[in-house]
């Protein structure tokens, strides 16, 4: 699993962990600076993100997940070179999914935003998966990084991993 970040900011920095107004202010500043991919986000990004994270958490709990955090940290299952373009000074950390308990990680087939918001007939929309479930989804659809590297076949560019526990993450913060 890969976590991409800007070297100057450091890994596993999470807007959702901040008080709402501070997260909104930082998001607005990123938008104003216009230097990175994140600057293209809508002004209501933080509110939408928190709603989607709550939905993902609820779905994960319904499937037996035991999240310790109210919000996830994000990684991708497999490398995704496109994510390096999001940052001015890109860097990444690679962790094996066996470092995490199955009850602390969930998956979406694609980034959480389009997975939960795009309205089409794809069966993986609006779904959060466990580790065992995502293996079956990959067997059926493959890795988005392989069939949609350029993003011209839809919003699925990678499988997102939501990390709901800081036990492993805190070693890298």
Buried (B, 14 or more C-beta within 10 A) or exposed (E): BBBBBBEEEEBBEBBBBBEEEEBBEBBBEBBEEEEBEBEEBEEEBBBBBBEBBEBBBEBBBEBEBEBEBEBBBBBBBBBBEBBEEBBEEBBBBEBEBEBBBBBBBBBBBBBBBBBBEBEEEBEBBBBBBBBEBBEEBBEEBEBBBEEBBEEEEBBBBBBBBBBBBBEBBEEEE
